[in-house]
Amino acid sequence: MKDDQLTPGRRIVLRAAAALGIAATAGCGATDRPAAPGPTAPSGAPAGGPPAVRARKPSTYRLQPMAGYGPPRSARALPRVRKAPILRLDGHDHSMVLTFDDGPDPRYTPPILRTLRRYGVRAMFFVCGEMAAENPDLLREMADDGHLIGNHTWSHPLLPKLKRSTMREQIERTCDVIEDVTGEPPEWFRAPYGAWNRNAFQLGAELGMEPLAWTVDTLDWTEPGARSIVRRVRAGAGPGVVVLSHDAGGDRSGTVDALRTYLPDLLESGYGITVPSRYTV
């Protein structure tokens, strides 16, 4: 008998083997996508052949996030709504906090960052959204150096004169810029001019931020010169003190020069320069 002359029984065996092979092939890809529907007979009923293979359920392992080993990050707990801003930090023995408002400004922020880096200390920068949007590289540099970045509204308005919806937009837009650039939302908020009202406290808390004011105002915004700024910082130094300075909004060369003088003085006097945690105030 020639090879191409098959008996009816042999044809049946070969057809069965081919059908089993098709079924096995369909099963290998089932975990990635469902099997395509098979052909139908003219009547609309499924045509003869192997039954469709049911897609497998993904395993528990495949459902686990692959980005890290820890559990998924939960939503941040919101702070309580305060009736007054924090003026100084309790429990910080012989430590102080340096803060800089209104930036980042490419003229004054970089030398401030270099001085802080030289002495290995961290500070807080309360940025205005419009300045941050124009200078994202400086915002990244702040974050890379470990400084805390706080929200100082978008354009530095007097908040009590704003409608609640306008105030929310001022604060929320700045939150978005900070998070988009640094990958982390701000946890601290400071009202321009130190002018707070109930809406400011409520909106700040709703957006996950604590309100921080200051203990010592260097009055550098009046451009008094470096020596005057240094005197005010030295006179006001103390445990838990929060120092207010500015890295934008005018001529801040006096602020830059003063920092170079009083920062090493504070460190030599035994003060530590620290940044607060929202969860411990």
N, C-alpha and C positions, 0 to 999 in steps of 0.2 A: 504494500500500500504506500502511495506517495505521501510526502509530508503535508501537501495541501489538501489531501483527501481525509477529512476527520469524520469520525463516526458521530452520530447524534449524541451519544453519551459523553464523548470527549468534549464536544462543543459545550455541553451543559456545565461540565467541570470548569472549563476555562472561563466561561461567563461568570460563574460564582466567584472565582478567584479575583477577577477584575473588579467585581462589585465590592468585595471586601477591601481591596486596595484603595478604591475611591473613598470609602467610608473612613478608613484610617487617615488618609490625607486630609479630609475635611476636619477631623478631630484635632489635628495639630495646630490649626490656626484658629480654633474656636475661642481661645482665651483672648485673642486680640480683636476679633470682629465676628459678628454673627454670620452664619452661612447664608450665602445668597439663595433666594427661593429657587426651587427646581422648576423644570419645564412643566407645562400643563398640557393636558390633552385637549383636543378641540372642544370637548364638552365643558371645559372649565375645571374639571377635577384634576388633582395632581396626577402627573404621568407616573407610570410604573418605574421602579428603581428603588435604591436604598432610601430609607426614611431620612428626613433632614436631621442633622446633628444639633442638639440643643446647646447653646452657648454656655460655657461653664461660668459659675460665679467667681468673681475675683477673690483671691484668698485674703485672709486678714493681713498677711504680710504685705501684700501689694497695696493695701489701703493705708499703710502707715506712711507718714511724711518722711521724705528722704533727705530733708535739708539739715537735720541735726539729730542728736541723740536724746535731747530733752523733750518734755511734753510740750504741746502747743502753747504758745504764749497767750495768757489770758488778758482780758481787758484791764486797763489800769483802774484802780480804785480812785474815785473822785474825792478831792479834798472837801472839807466842810466849807460853807460860805461864812467868811469872816466879816466882822463889822469894822475892823481896822486892819491896816497892813502890819506886817512884821517889821519892827524897827531895828531889832538886834537879835542875835542868836544866843539862846541860853545853852549852858552846858558845854561851851567851847572854851576850855581853860586856856588862857593866854593865846587865843587864836583870833584872827581878824579876817574879814572878807573885803576884797577890793572889787568894786563894780564900776563899769564904764558904760555910759548911755549914748544913744543916738546914732551909732555907727551901723555898719563898718564904713570907714572913710579911708581911701587909699593913701592919703597924706599922713594920717596920724595913727591908724590902727596897726600897720606893720611895725613901726618902732616900739609901740607898746608891747606887741606880741614878742618881739625880740628881747626886750628887757625881762619880761616874765619868764621866757624860755631860759635866759641866761642864769636866772636864780632858781629855776626849777619849781616855780609856783604856779598855781591855777587861780583864775579869777572868773568873774561873771561879766558877760557882755549882754546888755539889754538892747537889742537891735530894733531899728525901725524897718518895717517890711520893705519900703521903697528903696532904702539904702542896701538892704540885704539882697534884693532882687538885682540891683545894679552891680553888686560886688560878691557874687557867689563864691569865688575863690578864697576871699578873706573869711567868709563864713566857714568854709571847709577847713581852713587853716586853724581857726579857733577850735573847731571840734576835734581836729587831729591832735592838737596840743592838750586836749583834755579840759578845756575851759567850758563852763556852763553857758549856754545861750538862752537868754530869756526874751520874752515878748514885750516890746515897748510901743505897740500899735503900728499902724502902717505909715502914717504921716505926722505923728506927734500932735494930735489935736487936744483941746481941752475937753476931756470926756464928759464932765457934767453938762456941757452945753449940747451934747449930741442926743438924738433919738436912740432908743435901744437898738433898733435895727441897724442904724449907721455905726453905732459902737461895736456891735457884733461883727460887722463887716471889717472894721478896722483891726480888730483883734484876730479874727479867724483867718483873714488873708495872710497875716504875718505868721501865724501858726503853720499855714500851708507851705509858705516859702521855706521856713526853717526846716520842716520835716522833709520837704522835697530835696533840699540840698544836703542835709546832714544825715537823713535817715531816721532821725529821732524827733518827736514832738517836744516843744518846750514845756518845762515843768514850773516855770516861774514867770510872773507877770509884774510889770511896774507901770503905773499910770504916769503919763507925761505931766510934768510940773508937780508931781505928787498929789494930783487932784483926783480923789476917789469919790465914788458914790455907790449906792446899793447895786445899781445895774453893773458897775464895773466889777464889784466883788462877785456877784452872781455869775456873770458871763465868764470871768476868769476861772471860777471853780468848775463850771460846766465843761470847760475846755481842758480841765485837768491841771490847772496851775494855781500855785500859792502866790499871794500878793506880798512882794518884798519892797520895803521903802529903804530908809537908811538911818544911820545914827549920826554920822559926820558928813556934812556937806562941805566939800573943799571950795565951793563957790568959783570953781574954775571956769564956769560959764560966763563969769564977768571979766575973764581974761586979766586976772590980777598979777600974773607973773609967777614963775616957779617958786621963788622964795616964800611968797605968801601961802601958796598951796602946801608946801612942805611944813610950814609952821602949823597950819590947821590940822594936818594929819598927825603930827607929833603930839599936839595938844589934846587931840581927841582919842588917841590910841588907848585901847583897853580890851579886855576879854569880850568876845562876841560882837565887837563893833563892826558895823557895815559902813564902808567908806564910799561916798558918791563922787565919781569923776565922769568926764565925758571924753569920747574919742572922735566926736564929730559935732557939727552944729556951729562952728566958728573957728577961730584960731586956737588950736589946742596944742601949740608948741610948748606952752608953759606946763601943761599936763604931762607931756612926754618927758620934759626935762626934770620935773618934780619927781616923777616915778623913779627915775634913775638915782635920785638922792634918798628919798625916804624908804624905798623898798629894802635896800641893804641895811639901813638904820634899824628898821623894824626887826629884821631877821637877827641882827647882832644883839638887839635888846631882848631876844628870846621869844619874840612873837612868831607864831606859825601863821602862814597865810593859807586859808582853806576855802572850800566851797561847801555850801549846805546840801543836805539831802531833803527833798520834799517830804519824805516819809518819816523824818525824825523831828520836825518842827511842831 
